[in-house]
Structure formats: C-alpha cells, structure tokens
Amino acid sequence: MSLIKSNNLIGLPVVTESGERLGSVRSFDVDVDSHTIVRYYVKPGSIVAIMGHGELLVHASQVVSITEKQMTVRDNTVVVPSPITAVGAV
C-alpha cells in the first residue's frame, strides 16, 4: 500500500494523460462512511484560467494515478458548468 500525506497532496500538480496541465490540488472531500476521497478541488493553471474556468472539481473516478510528483486524470475529463466548475463530474 502506498500512502501520500495530505500536506503533500495539497498543491500537487494535476495533468491529463496527454500532459495538459489543469492546475494543482487545492483541497478534497472525504466520505466519512467509506473513509475515501470522493472529489478533488483543483486551482486552475494558467491555460485553464485563461479559458474562464473557476475552481475545477475532479471526481475520484477520473483519477488515473497519484505520485509524489503529480496527479494524472483521464484525457476525456471535461469541464461541466456548475456553481463550482466541475471536471469529470458524475
């Protein structure tokens, strides 16, 4: 089992499988019943911010991998309009 501390997760770069930088992890929500992370809040990087998107929401199911260097999400992750701009919302 691999672990990453929450203080190392916050600020972690978020990229797509094809290498597009979306931003960095700002925070996350934990399901208290299952003790798992449900979604990640991502502060957009410069390209995403230029496109006019506010905070991004990445559902845990869209995460391909997490390492000490970055979080990788599926290429098919899309921006969905909502009060909090959502990426890959289900």
Contact map, one row per residue, 1 for C-alpha under 8 A:
111000000000000000000000000000000000000000000000000000000000000000000000000000000000000000
111100000000000000000000000000000000000000000000000000000000000000000000000000000000000000
111110000000000000000000000000000000000000000000000000000000000000000000000000000000000000
011111011000000000000000000000000000000000000000000000000000000000010000000000000000000000
001111111000000000000000000000000000000000000000000000000000000000000000000000000000000000
000111111100000000000000000000000000000000000000000000000000000000000000000000000000000000
000011111100000000000000000000000000000000000000000000000000000000000000000000000000000000
000111111111000000000000000000000000000000000000000000000000000000010000000000000000000000
000111111111000000000000100000000000000000000000000000000000000000000000000000000000000000
000001111111000000000001111000000000000000000000000000000000000000000000000000000000000000
000000011111100000000001110000000000000000000000000000000000000000000000000000000000000000
000000011111110000000001100000000000000000000000000000000000000000011110000000000000000000
000000000011111000001111100000000000000000000000000000000000000000001110000000000000000000
000000000001111100001111100000000000000001000000000000000000000000000111100000000000000000
000000000000111111111110000000000000000000000000000000000000000000000111100000000000000000
000000000000011111111100000000000000000000000000000000000000000000000001111010000000000000
000000000000001111110000000000000000000000000000000000000000000100000001111000000000000000
000000000000001111110000000000000000000000000000000000000000000000000000001000000000000000
000000000000001111111000000000000000000000000000000000000000000000000000000000000000000000
000000000000001111111100000000000000000000000000000000000000000000000000000000000000000000
000000000000111100111110000000000000000000001010000000000000000000000000000000000000000000
000000000000111100011111000000000000000001011011000000000000000000000000000000000000000000
000000000000111000001111100000000000000001111101000000000000000000000000000000000000000000
000000000111110000000111110000000000000001111000000000000000000000000000000000000000000000
000000001111110000000011111100000000000111100000000000000000000000000000000000000000000000
000000000110000000000001111100000000000111100000000000000000000000000000000000000000000000
000000000100000000000000111110000000000111000000000000000000000000000000000000000000000000
000000000000000000000000111111000000111110000000000000000000000000000000000000000000000000
000000000000000000000000001111100000111100000000000000000000000000000000000000000000000000
000000000000000000000000000111110011111000000000000000000000000000000000000000000000000000
000000000000000000000000000011111111110000000000000000000000000000000000000000000000000000
000000000000000000000000000001111111000000000000000000000000000000000000000000000000000000
000000000000000000000000000000111110000000000000000000000000000000000000000000000000000000
000000000000000000000000000000111111000000000000000000000000000000000000000000000000000000
000000000000000000000000000001111111100000000000000000000000000000000000000000000000000000
000000000000000000000000000001110111110000000000000000000000000000000000000000000000000000
000000000000000000000000000111100011111100000000000000000001000000000000000000000000000000
000000000000000000000000000111100001111100000000000000000011000000000000000000000000000000
000000000000000000000000000111000000111110000000000000001111000000000000000000000000000000
000000000000000000000000111110000000111111000000000000001111000000000000000000000000000000
000000000000000000000000111100000000001111100000000000111100000000000000000000000000000000
000000000000010000000111111000000000000111110000000000111100000000000000000000000000000000
000000000000000000000011110000000000000011111000000001110000000000000000000000000000000000
000000000000000000000111000000000000000001111111100011110000000000000000000000000000000000
000000000000000000001111000000000000000000111111100000000000000000000000000000000000000000
000000000000000000000010000000000000000000011111110000000000000000000000000000000000000000
000000000000000000001100000000000000000000011111111000000000000000000000000000000000000000
000000000000000000000110000000000000000000011111111110000000000000000000000000000000000000
000000000000000000000000000000000000000000011111111111000000000000000000000000000000000000
000000000000000000000000000000000000000000000111111110000000000000000000000000000000000000
000000000000000000000000000000000000000000000011111110000000000000000000000000000000000000
000000000000000000000000000000000000000000000001111111000000000000000000000000000000000000
000000000000000000000000000000000000000000010001111111110000000000000000000000000000100000
000000000000000000000000000000000000000000110000100111110000000000000000000000000001100000
000000000000000000000000000000000000000011110000000011111000000000000000000000000001110000
000000000000000000000000000000000000000011110000000011111100000000000000000000100001111000
000000000000000000000000000000000000001111000000000000111110000000000000000000000001111110
000000000000000000000000000000000000001111000000000000011111011000000000000000000000011110
000000000000000000000000000000000000011100000000000000001111111000000000000000000000001111
000000000000000000000000000000000000111100000000000000000111111000000000000000000000000000
000000000000000000000000000000000000000000000000000000000011111000000000000000000000000000
000000000000000000000000000000000000000000000000000000000111111100000000110010000000000100
000000000000000000000000000000000000000000000000000000000111111111000011110000000000000000
000000000000000010000000000000000000000000000000000000000000011111000011110000000000000000
000000000000000000000000000000000000000000000000000000000000001111100011100000000000000000
000000000000000000000000000000000000000000000000000000000000001111111111000000000000000000
000000000000000000000000000000000000000000000000000000000000000011111110000000000000000000
000100010001000000000000000000000000000000000000000000000000000001111100000000000000000000
000000000001100000000000000000000000000000000000000000000000000001111110000000000000000000
000000000001111000000000000000000000000000000000000000000000000001111111000000000000000000
000000000001111000000000000000000000000000000000000000000000001111101111100000000000000000
000000000000011110000000000000000000000000000000000000000000001111000111110000000000000000
000000000000011110000000000000000000000000000000000000000000011110000011111010000000000000
000000000000000110000000000000000000000000000000000000000000011100000001111110000000000000
000000000000000111000000000000000000000000000000000000000000000000000000111110000000000000
000000000000000000000000000000000000000000000000000000000000000000000000011111000000000100
000000000000000100000000000000000000000000000000000000000000010000000000111111100000001100
000000000000000000000000000000000000000000000000000000000000000000000000000111110000011100
000000000000000000000000000000000000000000000000000000010000000000000000000011111000111100
000000000000000000000000000000000000000000000000000000000000000000000000000001111100111110
000000000000000000000000000000000000000000000000000000000000000000000000000000111111110000
000000000000000000000000000000000000000000000000000000000000000000000000000000011111110000
000000000000000000000000000000000000000000000000000000000000000000000000000000001111100000
000000000000000000000000000000000000000000000000000001111000000000000000000000001111110000
000000000000000000000000000000000000000000000000000011111000000000000000000000111111111000
000000000000000000000000000000000000000000000000000000111100000000000000000001111101111110
000000000000000000000000000000000000000000000000000000011110000000000000000011110000111110
000000000000000000000000000000000000000000000000000000001110010000000000000111110000011111
000000000000000000000000000000000000000000000000000000001110000000000000000000010000011111
000000000000000000000000000000000000000000000000000000000010000000000000000000000000000111
